[in-house]
Amino acid sequence: MTTLLHLSDTHFGTEVRSVAQALKRLAREEGVNALVLSGDITQRATRRQFMAAREYVQALAVPHVLALPGNHDISLWCPWQRLIRPHSLYQEFFPTPFDRHGLTSLVCPGVTVIGVNTTRPHRHIHGELSSDQIAGVARRLTAAPQTLKLVAVHQPAHVLHATERRNLLRGNMEAALQAWLDAGADAVLGGHIHHPYIVPVSGNGQGQRLWIIQAGTAVSRRVRENYPNSVNLIRRTSGGTAWQAQRWDYSASAQRFEMKEQICIQEVSHP
């Protein structure tokens, strides 16, 4: 069964060696076999940084990988490249088969992940979700087998504090979350704000809840306020009766990632 590691905001070019090594140990010790990297892979979208990121992901030796670009993965310093070929370096090092609406999928045993490219060349920081993307994600979720169904974006689909509302994905997020829940989504994965949390945002009449699973910055020194480097694991319980989302924070004193929280995000009728 799949054990999925959710990373975000690695910001290669600002990575901390001890944290990066600890994350490799975590992936090995916990038997990770799928990876979602939800954007801001690099700090300045340079060839050297993309190369370092790819080498690191390859060293994790995870067989199933879904990567998404973040706002840091489009160069600010090359305006013509940003305008004409904004994702050229990203696609060179993390080739991703997006459809014409910027959607892609990863299917692993027991898990389906729909990835959404929310970056826009005309936006510096903020992400955007189009009506075509909202509908396209819902169609893919509906067509997916009866698995744990996840949607991955870069900028957050829900924030905890009013001061963070400026960082929300642009677009009709309320309609998007409801449409995705109705289509069977269990959780939306994101990053961007370097603030880890796992919270429910809505439910339906069938007892299904939609969870927001945010990752902190995985290996970068660009930690925020009191939040350490942080990643998520999504896996079945030992008895196979439920899917859990686990938050793992880096402990500088122990020089390792330690589990801080685990929450059931889906009950499994037939383990």
Secondary structure by P-SEA (a helix, b strand, c coil): ccbbbbbcccccccccaaaaaaaaaaaaaacccbbbbcccccccccaaaaaaaaaaaaaacccbbbbbbcccccccccccccccccccccccccccccccccccccccccbbbbbbbccccccccbbbbcaaaaaaaaaaaaaccccbbbbbbccccccccccccccccccaaaaaaaaaaaacccbbbbcccccccccccccccccbbbbbbbbccccccccccccccbbbbbbbcccccbbbbbbbbbbccccbbbbcccccccccccc
